[in-house]
């Protein structure tokens, strides 16, 4: 008698998703892994997202061990939607993905195979970005495994992949950081809350294969053009998230990397918006500003 595969929970988050929900439904039906708990988290909206999902639940139930739709009312943020999904997780492993990013058919099977052969708490795959209108490949997201990342690298977004659909997580390991299966709620930046604890205290394995197709949409919440004020507010929130994410590890670490990353992000914003005072203020917060950063500040001051 063949042993049943470990149960994998897949959380898919939807908000105002009617333009791409059909493609997501087909993508989920194409998954080759055969023991899935599917959790569809739907932010309440005025479009047809929920109606389209309802039309496909019966078909998904034939494919999956179980399917549950979770409807979230009121003001929704990515972390609030994720928390509603995490509350339903029953699998030995889980993965969360956005409704407009699509798992490769063999992604779950390949990541579970890594868990079978390696002692780890998280498996990280690769991704490729594609234009959602033309469905053409834009670029590949990969991790250079020859480089050893520092906490500062993680906070600055160097040599990492943010898209959560590229990560399969052992549920018991996640509960070590978040016993109630609930992360700190914020307007965005929820992916840090997995990346930071698992980097500091988890054991991660890289699967050097594409596991996720990431769609690029002009109206995406996380990709729209922000004002300087919005951007500064955003990195202030990131700093709070970084600190909260370090706290859950229960280990003592230096917070220098947090403030250095915060200053680097802020300086980058000041330079991007050609705002000398903002750039100067963040440069002064750095422990060791580079010669290139000092040169950029001089250029801003001179208006060149």
URUR-V214264 format. One record per residue. N is the residue number from 0. SS is DSSP state (H for helix, E for strand, L for the rest). PSI is psi in radians with two decimals (* if undefined). Layout:
n->N ss->SS psi->PSI
n->N ss->SS psi->PSI
This chain:
n->0 ss->L psi->2.23
n->1 ss->L psi->2.41
n->2 ss->L psi->2.50
n->3 ss->L psi->2.48
n->4 ss->L psi->2.68
n->5 ss->L psi->2.49
n->6 ss->L psi->2.28
n->7 ss->E psi->2.20
n->8 ss->E psi->2.24
n->9 ss->E psi->2.06
n->10 ss->E psi->2.14
n->11 ss->E psi->2.20
n->12 ss->E psi->2.22
n->13 ss->E psi->2.43
n->14 ss->E psi->2.07
n->15 ss->L psi->1.04
n->16 ss->L psi->0.26
n->17 ss->L psi->-0.46
n->18 ss->L psi->-0.32
n->19 ss->L psi->0.06
n->20 ss->H psi->-0.57
n->21 ss->H psi->-0.75
n->22 ss->H psi->-0.66
n->23 ss->H psi->-0.72
n->24 ss->H psi->-0.76
n->25 ss->H psi->-0.68
n->26 ss->H psi->-0.74
n->27 ss->H psi->-0.64
n->28 ss->H psi->-0.38
n->29 ss->L psi->-0.13
n->30 ss->L psi->2.31
n->31 ss->L psi->-0.34
n->32 ss->L psi->2.50
n->33 ss->L psi->0.25
n->34 ss->L psi->1.45
n->35 ss->E psi->2.32
n->36 ss->E psi->2.02
n->37 ss->E psi->2.17
n->38 ss->E psi->1.94
n->39 ss->E psi->1.87
n->40 ss->E psi->2.10
n->41 ss->E psi->2.03
n->42 ss->E psi->2.22
n->43 ss->L psi->2.22
n->44 ss->L psi->3.07
n->45 ss->L psi->-0.05
n->46 ss->L psi->-2.93
n->47 ss->L psi->0.26
n->48 ss->H psi->-0.93
n->49 ss->H psi->-0.72
n->50 ss->H psi->-0.76
n->51 ss->H psi->-0.73
n->52 ss->H psi->-0.77
n->53 ss->H psi->-0.60
n->54 ss->H psi->-0.32
n->55 ss->H psi->-0.07
n->56 ss->H psi->-0.73
n->57 ss->H psi->-0.75
n->58 ss->H psi->-0.65
n->59 ss->H psi->-0.58
n->60 ss->H psi->-0.51
n->61 ss->H psi->-0.46
n->62 ss->H psi->-0.64
n->63 ss->L psi->2.81
n->64 ss->L psi->-0.71
n->65 ss->E psi->2.68
n->66 ss->E psi->2.27
n->67 ss->E psi->2.28
n->68 ss->E psi->2.26
n->69 ss->E psi->2.03
n->70 ss->E psi->2.23
n->71 ss->E psi->2.09
n->72 ss->L psi->3.02
n->73 ss->L psi->-2.84
n->74 ss->L psi->2.20
n->75 ss->L psi->2.45
n->76 ss->L psi->2.80
n->77 ss->H psi->-0.70
n->78 ss->H psi->-0.60
n->79 ss->H psi->-0.75
n->80 ss->H psi->-0.75
n->81 ss->H psi->-0.75
n->82 ss->H psi->-0.64
n->83 ss->H psi->-0.60
n->84 ss->H psi->-0.75
n->85 ss->H psi->-0.58
n->86 ss->L psi->-0.34
n->87 ss->L psi->-0.07
n->88 ss->L psi->2.25
n->89 ss->L psi->-0.18
n->90 ss->L psi->2.80
n->91 ss->L psi->-0.54
n->92 ss->E psi->2.73
n->93 ss->E psi->2.77
n->94 ss->E psi->2.45
n->95 ss->E psi->2.34
n->96 ss->E psi->2.71
n->97 ss->E psi->2.67
n->98 ss->L psi->-0.33
n->99 ss->L psi->0.21
n->100 ss->E psi->2.45
n->101 ss->E psi->2.21
n->102 ss->E psi->2.44
n->103 ss->L psi->2.52
n->104 ss->L psi->-0.68
n->105 ss->L psi->0.11
n->106 ss->H psi->-0.89
n->107 ss->H psi->-0.81
n->108 ss->H psi->-0.77
n->109 ss->H psi->-0.65
n->110 ss->H psi->-0.67
n->111 ss->H psi->-0.65
n->112 ss->H psi->-0.62
n->113 ss->H psi->-0.77
n->114 ss->H psi->-0.63
n->115 ss->H psi->-0.53
n->116 ss->H psi->-0.18
n->117 ss->L psi->2.60
n->118 ss->L psi->1.75
n->119 ss->L psi->2.95
n->120 ss->L psi->-0.22
n->121 ss->E psi->2.41
n->122 ss->E psi->2.19
n->123 ss->E psi->2.08
n->124 ss->E psi->-3.11
n->125 ss->E psi->3.05
n->126 ss->E psi->2.85
n->127 ss->E psi->2.48
n->128 ss->E psi->2.42
n->129 ss->E psi->2.66
n->130 ss->E psi->2.11
n->131 ss->L psi->-0.42
n->132 ss->L psi->-0.83
n->133 ss->L psi->-0.22
n->134 ss->L psi->0.66
n->135 ss->L psi->2.57
n->136 ss->E psi->2.29
n->137 ss->E psi->-0.97
n->138 ss->E psi->2.81
n->139 ss->E psi->2.42
n->140 ss->E psi->2.06
n->141 ss->L psi->2.89
n->142 ss->L psi->2.27
n->143 ss->L psi->1.80
n->144 ss->L psi->-0.15
n->145 ss->L psi->-0.24
n->146 ss->L psi->2.43
n->147 ss->L psi->1.94
n->148 ss->L psi->2.57
n->149 ss->L psi->2.99
n->150 ss->H psi->-0.66
n->151 ss->H psi->-0.68
n->152 ss->H psi->-0.80
n->153 ss->H psi->-0.80
n->154 ss->H psi->-0.53
n->155 ss->H psi->-0.03
n->156 ss->L psi->0.46
n->157 ss->L psi->2.22
n->158 ss->L psi->0.66
n->159 ss->L psi->2.87
n->160 ss->L psi->2.12
n->161 ss->L psi->-0.60
n->162 ss->L psi->2.07
n->163 ss->H psi->-0.41
n->164 ss->H psi->-0.09
n->165 ss->H psi->0.00
n->166 ss->E psi->2.19
n->167 ss->E psi->2.25
n->168 ss->E psi->2.41
n->169 ss->E psi->2.17
n->170 ss->H psi->-0.72
n->171 ss->H psi->-0.58
n->172 ss->H psi->-0.71
n->173 ss->H psi->-0.68
n->174 ss->H psi->-0.37
n->175 ss->H psi->-0.56
n->176 ss->H psi->-0.66
n->177 ss->L psi->1.40
n->178 ss->L psi->-0.52
n->179 ss->L psi->0.16
n->180 ss->L psi->0.80
n->181 ss->L psi->2.23
n->182 ss->L psi->2.90
n->183 ss->L psi->2.21
n->184 ss->L psi->2.30
n->185 ss->L psi->2.99
n->186 ss->L psi->-0.58
n->187 ss->L psi->-3.02
n->188 ss->L psi->0.27
n->189 ss->L psi->-0.41
n->190 ss->L psi->-0.46
n->191 ss->H psi->-0.57
n->192 ss->H psi->-0.18
n->193 ss->H psi->-0.81
n->194 ss->H psi->-0.81
n->195 ss->H psi->-0.93
n->196 ss->H psi->-0.72
n->197 ss->H psi->-0.52
n->198 ss->H psi->-0.74
n->199 ss->H psi->-0.64
n->200 ss->H psi->-0.10
n->201 ss->L psi->3.07
n->202 ss->L psi->1.95
n->203 ss->E psi->2.47
n->204 ss->E psi->2.44
n->205 ss->E psi->2.25
n->206 ss->E psi->1.86
n->207 ss->E psi->0.93
n->208 ss->E psi->2.66
n->209 ss->E psi->2.13
n->210 ss->E psi->-0.21
n->211 ss->E psi->2.43
n->212 ss->E psi->2.07
n->213 ss->E psi->2.07
n->214 ss->E psi->2.45
n->215 ss->E psi->2.02
n->216 ss->L psi->2.43
n->217 ss->L psi->-0.42
n->218 ss->L psi->0.29
n->219 ss->L psi->2.43
n->220 ss->H psi->-0.73
n->221 ss->H psi->-0.03
n->222 ss->H psi->0.16
n->223 ss->L psi->2.83
n->224 ss->L psi->2.16
n->225 ss->L psi->2.70
n->226 ss->L psi->2.96
n->227 ss->H psi->-0.76
n->228 ss->H psi->-0.78
n->229 ss->H psi->-0.69
n->230 ss->H psi->-0.70
n->231 ss->H psi->-0.74
n->232 ss->H psi->-0.69
n->233 ss->H psi->-0.78
n->234 ss->H psi->-0.46
n->235 ss->H psi->-0.70
n->236 ss->H psi->-0.66
n->237 ss->H psi->-0.74
n->238 ss->H psi->-0.73
n->239 ss->H psi->-0.75
n->240 ss->H psi->-0.75
n->241 ss->H psi->-0.80
n->242 ss->H psi->-0.78
n->243 ss->H psi->-0.67
n->244 ss->H psi->-0.52
n->245 ss->H psi->-0.67
n->246 ss->H psi->-0.67
n->247 ss->L psi->-0.24
n->248 ss->L psi->-0.36
n->249 ss->L psi->0.23
n->250 ss->L psi->2.72
n->251 ss->L psi->2.17
n->252 ss->L psi->2.76
n->253 ss->L psi->2.40
n->254 ss->L psi->0.07
n->255 ss->H psi->-0.69
n->256 ss->H psi->-0.62
n->257 ss->H psi->-0.86
n->258 ss->H psi->-0.54
n->259 ss->H psi->-0.75
n->260 ss->H psi->-0.73
n->261 ss->H psi->-0.79
n->262 ss->H psi->-0.68
n->263 ss->H psi->-0.77
n->264 ss->H psi->-0.76
n->265 ss->H psi->-0.74
n->266 ss->H psi->-0.74
n->267 ss->H psi->-0.67
n->268 ss->H psi->-0.82
n->269 ss->H psi->-0.74
n->270 ss->H psi->-0.73
n->271 ss->H psi->-0.72
n->272 ss->L psi->0.11
n->273 ss->L psi->0.71
n->274 ss->L psi->1.81
n->275 ss->H psi->-0.78
n->276 ss->H psi->-0.73
n->277 ss->H psi->-0.84
n->278 ss->H psi->-0.77
n->279 ss->H psi->-0.77
n->280 ss->H psi->-0.74
n->281 ss->H psi->-0.57
n->282 ss->H psi->-0.68
n->283 ss->L psi->-0.34
n->284 ss->L psi->-0.25
n->285 ss->L psi->2.54
n->286 ss->L psi->-0.78
n->287 ss->L psi->1.34
n->288 ss->L psi->2.50
n->289 ss->L psi->2.88
n->290 ss->H psi->-0.63
n->291 ss->H psi->-0.74
n->292 ss->H psi->-0.71
n->293 ss->H psi->-0.69
n->294 ss->H psi->-0.68
n->295 ss->H psi->-0.68
n->296 ss->H psi->-0.71
n->297 ss->H psi->-0.72
n->298 ss->H psi->-0.72
n->299 ss->H psi->-0.75
n->300 ss->H psi->-0.66
n->301 ss->H psi->-0.17
n->302 ss->L psi->0.54
n->303 ss->L psi->*
